[in-house]
Amino acid sequence: MSARIMVFGSSGWIGGMLMKMLEENGIPCMGAKSRLEDKAGCERELDEFKPTHVMSCAGVTGRPNVDWCEDHQIETIRANVVGVLNLADATFVRNIHFTNFGTGCIFEFDATHPMPTPGTRFGGSGFKEDDKGNFKGSYYSKTKGMVEELIAAYPNVLNLRVRMPITDDLEFSRNFIYKIAHYKKVVNIPNSMTVLPELLPMALEMAKRRLTGNMNFTNPGVVSHNECLDLYRKYYEPNFKYENFSLEEQAQVIKAGRSNNELDTTRLQTEFPEVLDIYSSLVKYVFEPAHARKFGTPRSAL
């Protein structure tokens, strides 16, 4: 049976990219109109379009950042917990495969999973798919960890753990590189991250393969904030400068804690052996295209 895909959150950043990719590949698709909290509306759209797959990028992350969720807890619960459960249940009873774009920001480095030294590419002790979230420093992460445990009961669900998503549009405010490039100060901590231009096609392929369970949806390895900003300066903004501060100093200017971790990508690499490590992927899929678009010539030709 050929795929027929309904996308929730199609008007958002990742959802919009997903719809464009589906259309370019000639895959019948539809952007859902119902909000996740409206189970009756979601079910009506499912019954009308009759998809073989549902992919959801919908949910609440907060604007301008996750601090918003601290003061809007009911809205966060309704979208990130109730809404996702609505879709998981509605797709289950209709035998529809459901891909949920979740988050890997439910973990933090600990004694068993220590933080690698900045500049190290592979720490070797990343969190695995069967690990339960240990980070409760933000209400956003708390709800995401909660719903991940609940939807694990549904055999039709693939839960993608996205982290710090990045594209080659370095002028877009949701892009992680744009965010840290516009902070007054940044912490220098290695993290697992998701390079969307490389990984998003893999999400579609995973849905077609009807994979289920948790999937650490990040490029292999870790990269530090400073390494990202050094690439930003090298490829995109030659006069760019940045300043570091400590986690303790950061805590004084944010309301909610921030997750920092490394995710083990063995399962992803087993499915897609060609996936690039995070640093190589940033260069190939983010900074080289951004440089060529801005300066009109490949960086390697300079």
N, C-alpha and C positions, 0 to 999 in steps of 0.2 A: 504494500500500500504506500502510495506517495504521501509525503508530508503535507499537511494543511495546518498552518500555525496561527494561533491567536496570541497577540502580544498585549500584556497589561503594562501600563506605564509607557506606552508608545510615544507620548508627547514629551517625555523626559529625555535626558542626555543619552544614556545608554540604550534606552528603548528606541529612540529615534535612529541611532546607528544600527540597531538590530533590524528595524523595519526596512531601512535602506538596503542592508545586506540581503535580506530575504527577497526584496523586490528585484534587486540586481541579479539574483540567482534564479529568478522565475518561479519562486516558491509561493503558492497561494497563501496569502496572509491577510490578517485584519487586525487593526488596532482596536482593542476593547474600549468602550466608552464608560463603562460602569466603574465606580470606585470599589476597591477591594472590600470595604466594609459593607457594601450592598450585595449581600449574598444572592438575593432574588434576582437582582439585575445581572449579576455575573452568570448565574445559571441560565437566565433567559438568552443571553448572548451566546453562551456555549451551545445551547440547544438549537439556536438559529443558524450559527455558522458551522457547527459540527466539526471542530478541529480534531486532528489526530494528536496534536501537541499544543500545550500552552507554555509560554515563556513569560515570566513576570519580572520586570525591573521596577515595579511600583513599590512604594513604601515611603517612609519619612526618614530623612537624614538630618533635617534642620537647616535653616538658613539664618545667617551665612554659614553656620557650622553646627556640630552636634550639641553645643551649649543650649540651643533652642529647645531641645527635647527635655532638658531639666525642668523647664517652666511650662511645658505642654505635654504632660505625661499621659493624659487621657487620649489626646490625638495620636500620640506615639503608639500607645497600646492598640488602638483601633486599627491603625494601618499596618503596624509591624508584627502584631500577634494575631488579632482577630481576623484581619483581612487575609493574611497568608494562610491561616487555617481554613478559612472559607474556600479558598482556591484549591488547597490540597484535598479537601473533602469533596468538593464539587467535581473535580477532575477524577478522583478515585472512583466514585460511583458510576462515572461514565466511561471508565477505562481509557482515560486520556493521560498521556505522559505529561508531567509537569516539571518544568525547569524553573527553579527559584533562584534569582540572583540575590544571594544572601551576603554575608560579610565574614571575613576572617578577623575582624577587629573585636573578637571575643576572647582573645588571648593576650597575655603579657609574659615577658621573659621571667623565668623563675629559676630556682636552684637546679631543676632537672632540665630546663631549657634555657641555658644562660645566653646572655647577649654576646654575639661575636664582637671582636674588636673592629671598629670602623675601618673599612678597607678590605676586610675579609669577605670573600664571596660566598663561601659555604660554611656555615657554622656546624652543620652535621647533627644538630639535635632539635630539628624543627618539630612543631606540633603536627600530629598525624590526624587523619580523617576521623578516627574513632575517639580522639581526645575530646573531653568536654571543656567548654570555655572556663577560664579561670580569671577573666577580667570583668570586674563589675564597677569600674571606675566612672562609667557614664551610663545614664538611663538608656540611651540609644543602644549601647552594647548589651546592656542587661536584657532588653526586650529581644534583641537578635539572638542571644544565646538561649533564651527561654523558648522561642519559637523553633529554633533548630532542633532542640531536644524533642519537641512535640511532633513535628512533621516527620521525624525519623520513623514513626510508626507506620507511615503510609508507604506502601511498596512501589508506588508510581512516581515518587518524587526524587529529582536530582537537585541537590542543594549546592550551589556554587559559592565558595567562600572568596569573595572579591576583597582586595585590599588596595587602598590608595590608588584608584584607577587613573590611568594616564593615556592621553592620545597625543597626536602630533600638532594639535591646535593649542599652541602655547599662549594664546590670548583669551582662552575660554576659562571663566572663573571657577568652574567645577573641576577642572583639571588639577591634579595634585601638584604638578610642577608649577603651574600658575600660582597656586596657593602659597607654596613655600617661597617662591620668588618675590611675593608681595608682602610677606611677613616682615616686621621690623627686625626680628631676630628669630633664629631657628635652632632647635636642638640637633645635635649630630649623632643620630642613632641609626644603625643598620635595620632595615625592614624588608619584609617580603612585599612586593608590589605587583599590580596587574597592568600589563601593557595591552590595552584593549585592541589595537589594530592587529596584533598577532593572535591574541587569545579568543577574541569574539567569534571568529569562524570555527574555532574548536568547540565552542559552546553549542553551536548549531549542529556540528557533527556528533557531539555527545548526545544531544537530544534525538537525532536520527538513530543512533545506536541504542537508544532507550536505556542509557546508563542510569543508575539510581544511587541513592545514598549521598554522603558528603563528598565533595571534591574540592581540594585546595586549589583554587583557581588563581594562581599567581605564577609568575615566571620562576624558574629554579634559582635558588640563592637569595642573597640579600644585597641591598645597596644603601649607602648612607645618604642622609640629606645633603651633606657637603658634596658628595660625589655627584648627586643630581644637579646641584647648583653649579658645580665646576663645569659640567657638560653644558648647562644652560649658557654659561659665559663663553665657553669655547665655540659653541655652534650658533648661538642665537643673539646674545647681548654682550658684545665684547667688553663694554665698560661696566658690567654689572659687578656690584660688591654686596657682600652679605656679612652678617655678624652672628656669632653663636651665643647661646646662653644655656644654662644648665636646666635639668628637669625641675629642680627646686625653684628656679627663677621662673620657669614657664608656668608652674602651678599657681603663681601669684597673679597671673593675667588671664587665666581661663577658668571657667566655672566647672566644667566636667573634665575628668582625666582623659588621657589619650592612650590608645593601645599601641604597643610596640612589640613586634614578634617576628619570628621566622616560621614559615609553614613548610612542612615536608611535602615535596611535589613528586614523590615516587609514583603515585597512581597516575597523575597527569602525564608524566614522562613515559610510563608504560603504554598509555593510549596514544601518545604523540611524541615519539622519540626525537622528532625534529625540533621541538620547542627550544628556543634560545634561553640562555641564562639571562637574568634581569639586566645586567649591564649591557650585554651585546644587543639585547632586544631594544633597550632605550636608544642606543646609537642607531640601529637600523630602522626601527619603526617610528621613532619620535624625533630625534634631533637631526638626523640627516634630511628627512623630508621637510621639517620645519625650516632648516637652514636654506634648502633649495628654494622653498617658496618665498622666503624673505629676501634672499640675496640673488636669486636667479642662477645660482651655480652650485654644484655639489661641493660640500666642504672638502672632500678628498682631492678636488681638482685645484684647490687654492695653493 
